[in-house]
Amino acid sequence: MKTRLKVFFPLGLLVVLVLLLPITVMIIASFQSADGSFSLENYHQVVSTRYYTEAIRNSLAISLVASVISLIIAIIGAWALTRLAPKTKNILISLFNMSSSFAGVPLAFSLIILFGNAGIWQALMTALHLPRTFEIYSLSGTTLAYTFFEVPLGIMFLFPVFEELNPEWKEISSVLGAKPMFFFKKVIFPVVLPNIVEVFTLLFANAMGTYETTFALTGNSLVTIPTLIGTLIDGGLTANVPLACTFATLFALFMTAIVWLGNRVTRSKREVKA
Amino acid sequence: MSPKASTRVARGIITFLFIYLATPIVVTMIYSFSTSWVKTILPNGLTLKWYSELVASPEFMAVLLRSFSLGLLTTLIAMACFLPVVFYANVYNPQVKSHLRFITVLPFTIPGIILVTGLIQLYAELPIPKIIILVLAISLLSLPLTYQALDNAFIGRDFRAMFEQALVLGDSPFKAFVKVIIPNIRAGVLVAMLLTFTSAFGEYVLTNLLLGGNFETLKIYMYRLMRSNGQASSVLTTIYFIFLAFISLILILIMQHYSAPHKSTKEGAKK
């Protein structure tokens, strides 16, 4: 018992100091009004202020579109990856890992060079006498930016799942006379679907929590839940930390529910398997 | 589709993905070598001027030093927190692992921007140096990486027997751990340390919001340059990218070096 205590002490202390305590205080603060008494005023503001609901709508829209597109590309990419030689696979996985850590300020900056007002894309459009069709600082631009880290992340999550699929299944089913489409629908799809749902929830949650890329790309001109929280914490005169706590509490609750659901789907599958 | 054709399709897809993901990086690199590249399709000329300017600036070294110390401290704390726990979970009590799983989804349910809100609410008024809170918080958020890499290191060997033999021979648990276990998991520990270091080295959200930009680390410097001096920022981004590439290369080498004998035993068992 004593050694057990020693083993868990550092991690336990860390979790209490910078996770449990701050999150508890955050939840309590979200119910505090300006004078410190208990109230639901902050929650009321979140749902009734247009600017705040816009942040929620933007976050949901960008994250949903970015994660669906990225998931589709990641499925194709992860499948393609399983077809390559083992050595190439390892190298490519490291590269995907690297490109997902390129997210944030560096990614935003690169995209501004490419698609920004003085960027290469605009120069190309002007040279070809085409109208300006794409704005990187917009909703669709931000969505595009998200795919640059969501796609590699999705591939890294999905690749191990696809790698586990047994190639013998295909032989067996074709020996038994199954058509490829039937095989795909009745064998591969049911096995892979729960994992795809789980990866989707993770990609969605990851997009919802993205602050750095959005902030670096659009400043505060495009409001999402994370950039809004950033302004509420950091905004000098307009700072309102309790309101930031309210947003953060709602966010954490919502994301925990979604990730838990995603986890649940794969867990139930595992139980059936056993 | 024949297997050969499908391999060709797969190669095509991967090549396409590679180009798509690499384009922004390549463009930034070219930008960092250009004399100027504004509103034209190709840069006007090539130069190394921006590199010598950035590297010579005193800010640059100070920024690197700050990010480096942040990375190092975070790595040490993450290791101190997780090495004993992952060892214990793998060797003595695998059930603990299912409880540790919550840590792997932590960055998704409580991302940096949410965590920093709670940290500011709790610690803003307290007389504790914010830098300590920052290092601890970054360690917490890098735990999933650390955990996964360390957990992989324990696959496939009987560490319990090794550890208990050392205890029987009279070593204290701590000494036995350092002498017997660490050398056997050093590849995993190294991978975990590199991943943790890299994530802390490039941290932005927590550092910026918790310390209000007063502690200028790599990413904060990069963001400031991006607003004022595109060329310098592209140089910094390129250097950062080369750093990431270098770390990835080390990771690939470690994995190839250590996984090779591992694989052959696996294949041997199959036969």
Interface residues (C-beta under 8 A of the other chain):
Chain A: T3 R4 K6 V7 F8 P10 L11 L14 V15 L17 V18 L19 L21 P22 I23 V25 M26 A29 I73 I76 G77 W79 A80 L81 T82 R83 L84 K87 N90 I91 L92 S94 L95 F96 N97 M98 S99 S101 F102 G104 V105 P106 L107 A108 F109 S110 L111 I112 I113 L114 A118 I120 Q122 A123 L124 T126 A127 F148 V151 P152 L202 A205 N206 M208 G209 T210 Y211 E212 A216 P226 I229 G230 I233 D234 V241 P242 A244 C245 F247 A248 F251 A252 M255 T256 V259 N263
Chain B: S6 T7 V9 A10 R11 I13 I14 L17 F18 Y20 L21 A22 T23 P24 I25 V27 T28 Y31 W37 V38 K39 T40 I41 I77 A80 C81 F82 P84 V85 F87 Y88 V105 L106 P107 F108 T109 I110 P111 G112 I113 I114 L115 V116 T117 G118 L119 I120 Q121 L122 Y123 A124 I133 L136 A137 S139 L140 P173 T198 S199 G202 Y204 V205 L209 G212 K219 M222 Y223 M226 G230 S233 S234 T237 Y240 F241 L244 A245 I247 S248 L251 I252 M255 Q256
